[in-house]
């Protein structure tokens, strides 16, 4: 059974695409997992650090809302890091 989100049941292909994109994006950054998890948790994320690690290694599916929070955390942290280097 697929989880129901704001847009109705999540489609498996879309979930896979989101997971792969987020995982690839994480691999392309210098963000430490622990710092990403702390930031993500601080903005309302509710999966633990081990689950986040599994998700980012494409070994765990999580709800789309949590994927959005992970993506937001990565974006915000990347912007802060880029702002520090200027």
C-alpha positions, 0 to 999 in steps of 0.5 A: 500500500502506498502512503497517502500524502497531500496529493493522494497516494504516492506513486512508486516511480515518483518516490524512487525518483525523489529518493535517487535525486536527494541521495545524489544531491547529498553525495555532491555536497560536503555536508556531514550527515550529523549536521544535516540530520540536526538541521533537518530535525530542527526544522521539523523532521521526524526520522532518526539519524540512522534512518536518514543515512539509510535513506540517503544511501537509497536503502529506505523509503520515507514519506514525501513530506520528510523528503521535502524537509531533507531537501529544504535542509540541504538547500538552506545549509548549502546557501549558508555555506556559500554565504560564508565563503564569499 
